[in-house]
Amino acid sequence: VASFLATGPCLPALGLQHNNIGSSGAAAFSAALSQVRRLRELLVYSNNLGSNGAIALAAALPPQLTALDVGSNGIGDKGVEAVARAAAVHEHLAELHVDYNGIHDSGAAALVEAARSNSSLASLWFAGNCISPAMSSALEGVVASNLGMARQREQECPMLEINSDETEESTTDLSAIESILASASVTHGCCEFADAVAMLSIR
């Protein structure tokens, strides 16, 4: 897996769940994560990562990541604290799963601080841990606040207005699409195509 990731594939999502990767395996594929383009969702639950595996993974999270699942990995407080530090500065991370990991209040406190620092973190799964009711309430409160802010941002986002009289003029030039398709090489595939489309101006 690490060798494949090092080739720089275009992967919007990567699922490695239920593979018993372990801490050494986590360190290996984490080192190659920076080469993966467009990675938004990473699922590595039930892999026996342990705290060291979580620490290695947290240090290598791609900045564009929006969802991370490290549930059922026995990462403990030390591991979740590393994940929380990473989550605090990953402005696009909106969903985090750390359920069934042997986390106590000290680890949960780190998650609270992460959610306070990163208002994008609006979905947090932490069931099956050793967290007190008071700390659970604190977690739920800050995440609920973030979710409220996220919904408010969605409502405030201006919608694109379409003028029916300009529909014909807004039709994308087919020759431009053909040019984009021709420019997207086989080796770089979807990423170059996505980059090219992003540069296309629709009149």
N, C-alpha and C positions, 0 to 999 in steps of 0.2 A: 504494500500500500504506500509506504513512504517513497519508494522508488517511482511509483506512478505519479504521486503528488508532486515530486520534484521536477517532473516534465512540464509543469505549468498548465494543467488542464483548465478548461472553463467549466466550473461546476457551481451552479447556484445552490445546490444542496448536497451534503455528504452524510450518508448514514452508515455507521460502523457498529451499530448496537449488537449486543449478544455475541461478542467475539473473543472474550477473555483476553483482551489486548495486554492488560497488565501495565505496570508503571514504566517498564523499559520500552514496551511497544508504544506507549503514549509519548514518550520522549522522542522516539524515532519519527513518528508521523507528525508530531508537533513541529519538529524542526523543518519540515517541508511545507507546512501550511501556508507560509508566506508566498509560496509560488502559485497557489491556487487562485485563479482569477474569478471574480464575481461571487465568491462564496458568501451566502446569506444565512444558511441554516446548517448547523453541525449537530448531529445526533450521535452521542457516544455512550449512551446509558447501558448499564449492565455489562461492564467490561473489566471490573476489578482493577480500576485505575489506581486506587489508593491515594493518599495525600500527595505523594511525589508525582504521580501521573497528572493529578489535577494542577499541581504547581507548574509543571512543564507545559501543559495545555494552556493555562491562563496566561503564561508569558508569550504565547504565540498566536493569540486570537486575532484574526484579521479585523481591521478597523471597520469594515463594512458589514460585519456579522449582525444579523437581527435576531437570531434565535439560537440558543445553546441548551442542549440537554445532557447533563452529566449525572442524571439520577441513578440510584442503585450502584454506586461505585465505591462505597466505603471511604469517601474522601475525608470525612471527619471535619473537625473545626479548622485544622491547619490548612486542609485543602480548600474548604469553602472560603476561608479568609483570602486566599490567593485569587480565587475566582471572583470574589466580591471586589477586590482591588482593581481587577481588570474590568469588571462590569461598570465600575464607577466612572471610568474614563472612556468607555466605548459608547459614544453618543447615539449610535444606531441600534444598540442592543435593546430590544423591546420585550423579549421573552426568555426566561431563565428557569430551567428545571434542576432542582437540587434535592429532590425528594429521596427518602430512604438512604441516607448517607451517614447516619450516626452523628448528626449535628446537634450541638447543645446551644445554650444561650449566647455563649461568647461568639460562636460562628454566626448565629442569627443576628447578633448586634452588628457584625460586619456587613451583613446583607442590608440591614436597615440603613446604614450609612451609605452604602452603594446606591440604593434606591433614592435616597435624598440627594445624592450628588448627580445622579443620572435620571432626569425626569422622563426619559424615554422608556425606562424599565417599568412597564405597566402590567406585566404578567409574570408572576412568580409562583412556582410550584415547590412547596417545601413540606409536604405531608410525610408521615412516617419517620420523623426525626424526634429527638429528645428535647424539644423546645417547650418552655413553660407557656402557660396560657397568656401571661402578660406580654411576653416577647412575641408570641404569635399574633396578638392583637396589634402590637406595634408594627410588625411586618405588614399585616393586612391593611393597616391604616395608611402607611406611606405609599403602598402600591395602589390602593384605591384612589389616593390623591393624584398619583401620576396618571392613572387611567382617566380620571376626570379631566386633567389638563390635556391629555391626548385627544379626547373627544371634543374638547373645546377648540383645539387647533384644527381638527377636521372640519368643524362647523365654520370656522373663520377663514378657511382656505377658499379663495375665490374660485368659482366654477368657470369653466371655459364657455363663453357665449358664442353660439353659432348662428350666424345670419343666414337665413334660408336663401336670400338673394345672392349670396356669395358661394353657395355650395359648389357650383360648377367651377368657379375660380380656385376653390380650395382642393380640388382633386389633385392628388399627387401625380406628377409627371412619370409615366411608365418608363420612359427612357432613363430617368434618374434611378429608379429601382433597379433596372437592368445593370446600370453602371455600378451600383453598390454590390449587387450579386457577383459581378465579375471581379470586383476588387477584393472580395472576401476570400482569402486563400484557404486551401484545404488544411494546412497545418495549424492555422489559428482559428478557423471555423467560426463558431457563434460569436466569439468576443469581438473579432474584427468587424463582423457584420453588424453587431450591436453598436459599436463605435461609429460605423459609417452611417447607420440609420440616425443616430443621435445628431449627426452633422447635417442631415437633410432638412432643408427649410421648405415647409409647405406653404405655398403662396395662396 
